[in-house]
Amino acid sequence: MLFEIDHHSGVPIYQQIIRQIRRQIMTGCLKAGDQLETVRDLSARLKVNPMTISKAYSFLEAEKLVERKRGIGLFVADIEQNQKEQTKDRLLDDAVNIAVIAAIQFGISENKVIELFIKQYREYRSQIGDRNG
């Protein structure tokens, strides 16, 4: 698993880890049955307190995105389609929220924001070869 921890963002590290694991599950980078790194290994790799990793894993477990197999480790759960869609919507809403705040702070009009969003969306879709969007 790849992580990008920003110690200066103001977002708690455990929340950054949760968001990134959620995203990796929703995009298919982590699939049902994949084992997560142990708390000890991930905390050593990221150079953060093991309790931070444990807290992130506990939240993911409570969301039923991961499941613990006693004595073996933590694994990505087999997630129902409805839950996947809700989680994807929440992730996109978070990303759009950041963009909207920036647009308002920069004084960019709603029409310009929509225009930029559509432009970026179409450019990316064409890059990946999927023109059905």
Buried (B, 14 or more C-beta within 10 A) or exposed (E): EEBEBEEEEEEEBBBBBBBBBBBBBBEEEBEEEBEBBBBEEBBEEBEBEBEBBBBBBBBBBEBEBBBBEEEEEBBBBEBEEEEEEEBBEEBEEEEEEEBBEEBEEEEBEEEEBEEEBEEEEEEEEEEEEEEEE
